[in-house]
Amino acid sequence: MSSPANGRLRFLGAASLTTAFNLVLISILIEQVQWPTNLANLVAVELSLLFGFLAYRLLVWSGGNWQIQDVLLKQIPLYHVSHGAALLGRILVIFPLLNAWGVHYGVNTLVGVIFGGILNYLVSDRILPEVRRSHFHYPEALAPSLVASGPRAERPDSLPPVDLLSIVIPAYNEEGSISPTVHKLSQRLEEADLNYEILVVNDNSRDRTEQILQQLHQENPRVRYINNYYPNGFGFAVRCGVENFQGDAVIIYMGDSSDSPDNIVDYYEQLQAGYECVFGSRFIQGSKIVDYPTHKLLINRLANWFVKVLFGLDYNDTTNAFKAYRKEVIQGISPLLSHHFNLTVEMPLKAIVRGYSYTIVPITWHNRKAGVSKLKIKEMGSRYLFIVLSIFLEQKLAGGDYHRSKNPVAKSPVNSRKTAN
């Protein structure tokens, strides 16, 4: 059996050939032959399956029996069976969902290929063991893609205590929510006797949000605000906030009162216990969800399942913004790239991939009671995908260049701009 590195290269080669074949074929069927998108996807997937079998058979599972009868009557049918679940998932779930979001069919197909490859491996690993032992070389190159992150990074032996806790709240047109959000939050933090600051980033709101923030600052000097100096966008607003907080750790908190102040205290305790990141989950034992819109819940679970499988995580709520990071983690994952809500996955995935320790706690989430949600799913789908795949490629191809072990935390531009009111 070849080394894992050689196996990984052979697997990437086979996957690249299959993906290229699929993209070219579907482009021809849609643009030249002008078939309907779903029919073109179905035909292209089946032909690409046969092409992929040959590519993997030559490059990854290169040994074994090549007799025509065995290949046609045993190997290809079993490969079809293992691929069946992936095909159904791609055709019935991934393609229609991304198509509804308005994602370009080329990107749609690429996502389907990745999704299908992961699911195909999960299924084939259970139904092909005998065939693999008797006819195939074990596809060792596939394993790293399923356990991408490896075991969680362990807590450092000693970290300085969090003396000042910062809470960053992005706010765009939140005149109906920001005042009760800040009041409830500051009240709970003072009950817990925490040393804190609340930094609200006014994302160029067009309503009375800034005037309300001025009043909140006058009432409580621990509450301050800054006007977003980037273009409008949730990601830009959070980036502005994490460049200007003053604490030893920062928590990203929503301005619509959807997050629970009690969980802030839970996060603080875990940071003091030595973790570098604290991630909340709305979908584990002890968590609570109130009034989550059904269609958004379905999309949320599919998206988080995709991220969980792709990176081999034990975490199931990556897309939730409500998370805590020590200052050193913010420095280690900078510069941040996302302009919009895709920042919610960029920050935790970079922290995990780059080797920072984290723990998971159950949290409570309530749907907003005032204002309008700023998340536009149709507009965000391709942006989320871009960030997820870019971090996946960093993990697989960068050779650990961005891992914390190769990048000791130096003095960073984080906290360099102090223009808050």
KARAQUI-V515357 format. One record per run of one state. SS is the DSSP state (H for helix, E for strand, - for the rest). FROM is the first residue (numbers start at 0). TO is the last residue. If there is no record, write none. Layout:
((SS & FROM & TO) (SS & FROM & TO))
This chain:
((- & 0 & 2) (H & 3 & 31) (- & 32 & 35) (H & 36 & 58) (- & 59 & 66) (H & 67 & 99) (- & 100 & 103) (H & 104 & 126) (- & 127 & 127) (H & 128 & 134) (- & 135 & 138) (H & 139 & 145) (- & 146 & 163) (E & 164 & 170) (- & 171 & 176) (H & 177 & 190) (- & 191 & 194) (E & 195 & 201) (- & 202 & 207) (H & 208 & 218) (- & 219 & 221) (E & 222 & 226) (- & 227 & 232) (H & 233 & 241) (- & 242 & 247) (E & 248 & 253) (- & 254 & 257) (E & 258 & 258) (- & 259 & 259) (H & 260 & 271) (- & 272 & 275) (E & 276 & 280) (- & 281 & 286) (E & 287 & 289) (- & 290 & 292) (H & 293 & 310) (- & 311 & 321) (E & 322 & 325) (H & 326 & 332) (- & 333 & 341) (H & 342 & 352) (- & 353 & 356) (E & 357 & 361) (- & 362 & 362) (E & 363 & 365) (- & 366 & 375) (H & 376 & 396) (- & 397 & 402) (H & 403 & 405) (- & 406 & 420))
